Amino acid sequence: MIYLHKIIPLITSPLFLALTLLIISIFLKKNKFIKLKSFLIFLSFLILFTFSNPLISNKLVKYIEAPYQLMKLSEVPQSDYIVVLSGMVHEVKDDVYEWSDPDRFFAGIKLLNANKGKKIIFTGGVLPWEKKKKTEGELLKNKSLEFGVEENDILVTKKVQNTYEEANAISHLIDNKSKIILVTSAFHMKRAEFLLKKHSFNVFSYPVDFRYKYNKITILDFIPSASSLSWSSFVIREVLGRMYYRVKFLLK
């Protein structure tokens, strides 16, 4: 199933759609389908230009991060557990790991040090094609110990491959009526919050890793870029993920 979750966003990405339209236009005969051929070529370039535009991709990022905002510690209530979801560590080689984005980890530690939760939970994220000798949860547990967190205050779930499995694993680790502070990236929060609430957890969302840029508009914002195309594709992937799980639960 995890492979399907990776393939569907690929075939619905703007780049894939644009290339597909171009390939179809190449095989159309000029004499019979000249208008259709021209339309497909125009449409493919329109898709690429639109989704690679920094202004548009930034607006899309703002959409998936809404309605979440940066929070002060004083706004966070006392809870039973602080839950930090996986997705911030990658293996360089030979059991050497580096941060992809450490915001989730450091936010979790900050909340624990502020006594906002009694214990911190890391999820055992690992994908089937990864060669990690340890799950992400185990790695983050070790890193927490280096920061002086007591071992008894750290819980790690079993191996998980996606957000759905993370929610299930957490429900088997602690009581489903627990009050939890959920720590994950702002763009990922709505999906994660939805899945954990389905297990009857009392969830308080603590979003981090915001990607929307509040910069003033410059001439560079009108120039297409590969990074903007990548972010537009990422937004589409996240929206598809939200839709998938909502339909999944509706059909249950």
C-alpha positions as CSV (number, residue, x, y, z in Angstrom):
1,M,0.0,0.0,0.0
2,I,2.9,2.4,0.8
3,Y,4.1,2.1,-2.8
4,L,0.6,3.0,-4.1
5,H,0.6,6.1,-1.9
6,K,3.9,7.1,-3.6
7,I,2.8,6.3,-7.1
8,I,-0.6,8.1,-7.2
9,P,0.9,11.6,-6.3
10,L,3.5,11.0,-9.0
11,I,1.0,10.4,-11.8
12,T,-1.1,13.4,-10.6
13,S,1.8,15.8,-10.4
14,P,1.9,18.8,-12.7
15,L,5.1,17.7,-14.3
16,F,3.8,14.2,-15.1
17,L,0.5,15.6,-16.5
18,A,2.4,18.1,-18.7
19,L,4.8,15.4,-20.0
20,T,1.8,13.1,-20.7
21,L,0.1,15.7,-22.7
22,L,3.2,16.5,-24.7
23,I,3.8,12.8,-25.5
24,I,0.2,12.4,-26.6
25,S,0.5,15.4,-28.9
26,I,3.7,13.9,-30.5
27,F,1.8,10.8,-31.6
28,L,-1.2,12.7,-33.0
29,K,-1.1,13.1,-36.8
30,K,-0.7,16.7,-37.9
31,N,-3.3,16.5,-40.7
32,K,-6.2,15.1,-38.7
33,F,-5.6,16.5,-35.2
34,I,-3.8,19.8,-35.8
35,K,-6.1,21.8,-33.5
36,L,-6.1,19.1,-30.7
37,K,-2.3,18.8,-31.0
38,S,-1.9,22.5,-30.6
39,F,-4.3,22.6,-27.7
40,L,-2.4,19.8,-25.9
41,I,0.9,21.5,-26.3
42,F,-0.5,24.8,-25.1
43,L,-2.2,23.1,-22.1
44,S,1.0,21.3,-21.1
45,F,3.0,24.5,-21.1
46,L,0.2,26.3,-19.2
47,I,0.3,23.6,-16.5
48,L,4.1,23.9,-16.1
49,F,4.1,27.7,-16.1
50,T,1.2,27.9,-13.6
51,F,2.5,25.4,-11.0
52,S,6.1,26.5,-11.3
53,N,5.2,30.1,-10.6
54,P,6.5,31.1,-7.1
55,L,3.4,33.2,-6.3
56,I,1.0,30.4,-7.0
57,S,3.0,27.7,-5.3
58,N,3.4,29.9,-2.2
59,K,-0.4,30.5,-2.1
60,L,-0.9,26.7,-2.4
61,V,1.4,26.2,0.6
62,K,-0.6,28.8,2.6
63,Y,-3.7,26.9,1.8
64,I,-2.5,23.5,3.2
65,E,-1.0,25.2,6.3
66,A,-4.3,27.0,7.1
67,P,-5.7,27.5,9.7
68,Y,-2.6,26.8,11.8
69,Q,-0.4,29.6,13.2
70,L,2.8,29.8,15.3
71,M,2.0,29.3,19.0
72,K,3.5,30.5,22.2
73,L,4.2,28.1,25.0
74,S,1.8,30.0,27.2
75,E,-1.0,29.0,24.8
76,V,-0.4,25.3,25.2
77,P,-2.4,23.4,27.8
78,Q,-1.1,20.8,30.2
79,S,-1.5,17.3,28.6
80,D,-0.7,13.7,29.2
81,Y,1.6,13.1,26.3
82,I,3.6,15.0,23.7
83,V,3.4,13.2,20.4
84,V,6.1,13.9,17.8
85,L,5.5,12.4,14.4
86,S,8.3,11.0,12.1
87,G,9.7,12.7,9.0
88,M,12.8,14.6,10.0
89,V,15.8,12.3,9.7
90,H,17.5,10.7,6.8
91,E,20.4,8.3,6.5
92,V,23.5,9.6,4.7
93,K,25.3,6.3,4.6
94,D,26.6,3.5,6.8
95,D,24.3,4.2,9.8
96,V,25.2,7.9,9.7
97,Y,22.1,10.2,10.0
98,E,21.4,13.8,9.5
99,W,18.4,16.1,10.0
100,S,16.1,16.8,7.1
101,D,14.2,19.2,9.3
102,P,14.6,19.1,13.1
103,D,11.7,21.5,14.0
104,R,9.4,18.7,15.2
105,F,12.0,17.2,17.5
106,F,13.1,20.5,19.1
107,A,9.5,21.6,19.6
108,G,8.7,18.3,21.4
109,I,11.7,18.7,23.7
110,K,10.8,22.3,24.4
111,L,7.2,21.3,25.3
112,L,8.5,18.5,27.6
113,N,11.0,20.8,29.3
114,A,8.1,23.3,29.9
115,N,6.2,20.4,31.6
116,K,3.4,20.6,29.0
117,G,3.3,16.8,28.9
118,K,4.3,14.0,31.3
119,K,6.0,11.9,28.6
120,I,7.1,12.3,25.0
121,I,6.2,9.8,22.2
122,F,8.2,9.3,19.0
123,T,6.9,7.2,16.2
124,G,9.0,4.4,14.7
125,G,9.0,5.7,11.1
126,V,10.8,3.6,8.5
127,L,10.0,3.0,4.9
128,P,10.3,-0.5,3.3
129,W,13.0,0.6,0.9
130,E,15.1,2.3,3.6
131,K,18.2,0.6,5.0
132,K,17.9,2.2,8.4
133,K,19.2,-0.1,11.2
134,K,17.0,1.9,13.6
135,T,13.6,3.4,13.3
136,E,13.3,7.2,13.4
137,G,11.7,6.9,16.8
138,E,14.7,5.0,18.2
139,L,17.1,7.6,16.8
140,L,15.1,10.5,18.3
141,K,15.0,8.7,21.6
142,N,18.8,8.4,21.7
143,K,19.0,12.1,20.7
144,S,16.6,13.0,23.5
145,L,18.8,11.2,26.0
146,E,21.7,13.4,24.9
147,F,19.6,16.4,25.7
148,G,19.1,15.2,29.2
149,V,15.6,13.7,28.9
150,E,15.0,10.9,31.3
151,E,14.6,7.5,29.6
152,N,11.4,6.8,31.5
153,D,9.8,9.9,30.0
154,I,10.3,8.6,26.4
155,L,8.0,6.2,24.5
156,V,8.6,4.8,21.0
157,T,5.9,3.1,18.9
158,K,6.5,0.1,16.8
159,K,7.6,0.4,13.1
160,V,5.2,2.5,11.0
161,Q,5.2,3.6,7.4
162,N,2.7,6.4,7.2
163,T,0.5,8.7,9.2
164,Y,-2.4,6.2,9.4
165,E,-0.1,3.6,10.9
166,E,1.4,6.2,13.3
167,A,-2.1,6.9,14.7
168,N,-2.9,3.2,15.1
169,A,0.5,2.5,16.8
170,I,-0.1,5.4,19.2
171,S,-3.5,4.1,20.1
172,H,-2.0,0.7,21.1
173,L,0.7,2.5,23.2
174,I,-1.5,4.8,25.3
175,D,-5.1,5.2,26.5
176,N,-7.3,6.5,23.7
177,K,-8.9,9.1,26.1
178,S,-5.5,10.7,26.7
179,K,-4.9,14.4,26.2
180,I,-2.1,14.8,23.7
181,I,-0.1,17.6,22.2
182,L,0.4,16.7,18.5
183,V,3.7,18.0,17.0
184,T,4.1,17.9,13.3
185,S,4.7,20.2,10.3
186,A,1.9,22.7,9.6
187,F,1.2,21.3,6.2
188,H,0.8,17.8,7.6
189,M,-1.2,18.8,10.7
190,K,-4.7,18.6,9.4
191,R,-4.3,15.0,8.1
192,A,-2.5,13.9,11.3
193,E,-5.0,15.6,13.6
194,F,-7.9,14.0,11.7
195,L,-6.5,10.5,12.0
196,L,-5.6,10.8,15.7
197,K,-9.1,12.2,16.6
198,K,-10.6,9.1,14.9
199,H,-9.0,7.1,17.8
200,S,-10.8,9.4,20.3
201,F,-7.6,11.2,21.5
202,N,-8.1,14.7,22.9
203,V,-5.8,16.5,20.5
204,F,-4.2,19.9,20.9
205,S,-2.3,20.8,17.7
206,Y,1.2,22.4,18.0
207,P,2.3,23.1,14.4
208,V,5.9,23.7,13.4
209,D,8.0,23.8,10.2
210,F,5.9,26.5,8.4
211,R,6.8,26.9,4.7
212,Y,4.6,29.8,3.6
213,K,6.8,32.9,2.8
214,Y,5.6,36.3,3.9
215,N,8.2,38.1,1.8
216,K,7.4,41.1,-0.3
217,I,6.7,40.4,-3.9
218,T,9.6,40.9,-6.2
219,I,10.3,40.3,-9.9
220,L,11.7,36.9,-9.0
221,D,8.2,35.8,-7.9
222,F,7.1,35.9,-11.5
223,I,9.9,33.7,-12.8
224,P,9.1,30.0,-12.9
225,S,11.4,27.8,-10.8
226,A,11.9,24.1,-10.2
227,S,11.5,24.5,-6.4
228,S,8.1,26.1,-6.9
229,L,7.0,23.3,-9.2
230,S,8.2,20.8,-6.5
231,W,6.2,22.6,-3.8
232,S,3.0,22.7,-6.0
233,S,3.4,19.0,-6.5
234,F,3.9,18.5,-2.8
235,V,0.6,20.4,-2.0
236,I,-1.3,18.2,-4.5
237,R,0.1,15.1,-2.8
238,E,-0.9,16.4,0.7
239,V,-4.4,17.2,-0.5
240,L,-4.8,13.7,-2.1
241,G,-3.7,12.2,1.2
242,R,-6.4,14.1,3.1
243,M,-9.0,13.1,0.6
244,Y,-7.9,9.5,0.7
245,Y,-8.3,9.1,4.4
246,R,-11.6,11.0,4.6
247,V,-13.1,8.7,1.9
248,K,-11.5,5.6,3.7
249,F,-13.4,6.4,6.9
250,L,-16.6,7.3,5.1
251,L,-16.6,3.9,3.5
252,K,-16.0,2.0,6.8
